[in-house]
Amino acid sequence: MFLKNSKIYIAGHRGMVGSAVCDALLENGYNNLVLKSSQELDLRNQSSVGQFFQDEQPEVVIDAAARVGGILANSDFPYNFLMENLQIQNNLIDSSLKTDVKKFIFLGSSCIYPKHAKQPLKEEYLLTDSLEPTNEWYAIAKIAGVKACQAVRNQFNKDFVSLMPTNLYGERDNFDLNSSHVLPAMIRKFHDAKENNDSPVTLWGSGTPMREFLHVEDLANAVLFTLENQLPEYLYNVGTGVDMTIKQLAEKIQNIVGHKGEIVWDESKPNGTPRKLMDVSKLHRLGWHHNINLDEGICKTYSWFLDNIDSLKEVKLN
Ligand SMILES: NC(=O)c1ccc[n+]([C@@H]2O[C@H](COP(=O)([O-])OP(=O)(O)OC[C@H]3O[C@@H](n4cnc5c(N)ncnc54)[C@H](OP(=O)(O)O)[C@@H]3O)[C@@H](O)[C@H]2O)c1
């Protein structure tokens, strides 16, 4: 549908998701990518974004730019998580509409679904009940993005589509313990404790919540699949369809990293939502499936972590 030299703008190309999408597109011959860092183009700035779209006129936009973080970051900076994500996505969606972008792929997150929704989470459960409070600010912004893309589809008949990935992990993740997600935080903690004579590792919560994890290269392939196919609906879950307890995940990572000490569960810290398993049958029926199993993915990620330990990104909370 798109030529290999179609102009494709990847917003957030330096992030974990954006960089994996960039690699997948380049590997598949898409060679006309437009890439801007946040220093070159602050996506919160409406007039700069408008001017950028007028100048560049991309045919496709992939929105992997967002203010992203874990439970602590979300609860300490609710306004930033709500407002910055709204600003970034509104500017991208509206400028894309005004400059006649042919395809817009919006990336959200499984936290858009209600806290106590039936499992596995189907796309139609969106907005059927209240959200998990620890990340509702981020979730409300993402829901607004999904709805804005749906409104563009309905009103202008354009191919604006939203993908909701489950928890992602992989190369170029954020391993900063104050702002990271659970899987990279565990890799960092078990690694540091192993280096420190197998000292005990303290993990947040009770270990009982269940979570699903997808390697970021699999998500990048889902984005490529969405680029190359016109999907009939406005919203698709992206995941493996398989979950495990946080305790099982911890034991798996402990094993892969080779830490021999004790695991202590700090139950004064929040658990987050009890379970968040995606129903991925819609995207499976259309032909996409993940390829990387969790053990393989964690080994790849730990090996990347070791190779890059001196230059890991630090995401400061402010
Ligand atoms: N990580 C996950 O587990 C996960 C799970 C589900 C969904 N997602 C979704 O995937 C998307 C990307 O997540 P990620 O994990 O790749 O995040 P990330 O590594 O933190 O990357 C976010 C990117 O957004 C860009 N950005 C942030 N604020 C910006 C601004 N004001 N102007 C321009 N660019 C800005 C950053 O650009 P610079 O580097 O140039 O500063 C960065 O490259 C998000 O929409 C997120 O909801 C992630």
PDBQT file of the ligand as one rigid body, heavy atoms in Angstrom, charges set to zero:
ROOT
HETATM    1  N1  LIG A 401       7.360   0.848  27.667  1.00  0.00    +0.000 N 
HETATM    2  C1  LIG A 401       6.254   0.139  27.782  1.00  0.00    +0.000 C 
HETATM    3  O1  LIG A 401       6.164  -0.853  28.533  1.00  0.00    +0.000 OA
HETATM    4  C2  LIG A 401       5.056   0.485  26.969  1.00  0.00    +0.000 A 
HETATM    5  C3  LIG A 401       3.963  -0.343  27.076  1.00  0.00    +0.000 A 
HETATM    6  C4  LIG A 401       2.844  -0.069  26.347  1.00  0.00    +0.000 A 
HETATM    7  C5  LIG A 401       2.835   1.033  25.533  1.00  0.00    +0.000 A 
HETATM    8  N2  LIG A 401       3.902   1.833  25.419  1.00  0.00    +0.000 N 
HETATM    9  C6  LIG A 401       3.775   3.020  24.553  1.00  0.00    +0.000 C 
HETATM   10  O2  LIG A 401       4.829   3.171  23.633  1.00  0.00    +0.000 OA
HETATM   11  C7  LIG A 401       5.118   4.552  23.434  1.00  0.00    +0.000 C 
HETATM   12  C8  LIG A 401       6.611   4.791  23.607  1.00  0.00    +0.000 C 
HETATM   13  O3  LIG A 401       7.049   4.286  24.860  1.00  0.00    +0.000 OA
HETATM   14  P1  LIG A 401       8.609   4.026  25.188  1.00  0.00    +0.000 P 
HETATM   15  O4  LIG A 401       8.618   2.981  26.224  1.00  0.00    +0.000 OA
HETATM   16  O5  LIG A 401       9.372   3.887  23.936  1.00  0.00    +0.000 OA
HETATM   17  O6  LIG A 401       9.011   5.402  25.884  1.00  0.00    +0.000 OA
HETATM   18  P2  LIG A 401      10.441   6.106  25.948  1.00  0.00    +0.000 P 
HETATM   19  O7  LIG A 401      11.542   5.141  25.784  1.00  0.00    +0.000 OA
HETATM   20  O8  LIG A 401      10.399   6.963  27.181  1.00  0.00    +0.000 OA
HETATM   21  O9  LIG A 401      10.429   7.055  24.674  1.00  0.00    +0.000 OA
HETATM   22  C9  LIG A 401       9.552   8.119  24.589  1.00  0.00    +0.000 C 
HETATM   23  C10 LIG A 401       9.985   9.015  23.469  1.00  0.00    +0.000 C 
HETATM   24  O10 LIG A 401       9.082  10.125  23.459  1.00  0.00    +0.000 OA
HETATM   25  C11 LIG A 401       9.810  11.258  23.111  1.00  0.00    +0.000 C 
HETATM   26  N3  LIG A 401       9.209  12.443  23.750  1.00  0.00    +0.000 N 
HETATM   27  C12 LIG A 401       8.769  12.571  25.020  1.00  0.00    +0.000 A 
HETATM   28  N4  LIG A 401       8.354  13.835  25.225  1.00  0.00    +0.000 NA
HETATM   29  C13 LIG A 401       8.532  14.501  24.050  1.00  0.00    +0.000 A 
HETATM   30  C14 LIG A 401       8.316  15.823  23.632  1.00  0.00    +0.000 A 
HETATM   31  N5  LIG A 401       7.815  16.750  24.467  1.00  0.00    +0.000 N 
HETATM   32  N6  LIG A 401       8.640  16.163  22.364  1.00  0.00    +0.000 NA
HETATM   33  C15 LIG A 401       9.167  15.242  21.517  1.00  0.00    +0.000 A 
HETATM   34  N7  LIG A 401       9.387  13.965  21.834  1.00  0.00    +0.000 NA
HETATM   35  C16 LIG A 401       9.086  13.621  23.107  1.00  0.00    +0.000 A 
HETATM   36  C17 LIG A 401      11.225  11.086  23.638  1.00  0.00    +0.000 C 
HETATM   37  O11 LIG A 401      12.089  11.745  22.731  1.00  0.00    +0.000 OA
HETATM   38  P3  LIG A 401      13.649  12.110  23.036  1.00  0.00    +0.000 P 
HETATM   39  O12 LIG A 401      14.332  10.815  23.313  1.00  0.00    +0.000 OA
HETATM   40  O13 LIG A 401      14.114  12.747  21.788  1.00  0.00    +0.000 OA
HETATM   41  O14 LIG A 401      13.661  13.017  24.235  1.00  0.00    +0.000 OA
HETATM   42  C18 LIG A 401      11.384   9.571  23.622  1.00  0.00    +0.000 C 
HETATM   43  O15 LIG A 401      12.154   9.157  22.525  1.00  0.00    +0.000 OA
HETATM   44  C19 LIG A 401       4.244   5.307  24.434  1.00  0.00    +0.000 C 
HETATM   45  O16 LIG A 401       3.129   5.823  23.773  1.00  0.00    +0.000 OA
HETATM   46  C20 LIG A 401       3.795   4.275  25.399  1.00  0.00    +0.000 C 
HETATM   47  O17 LIG A 401       2.502   4.511  25.874  1.00  0.00    +0.000 OA
HETATM   48  C21 LIG A 401       5.031   1.593  26.119  1.00  0.00    +0.000 A 
ENDROOT
TORSDOF 0
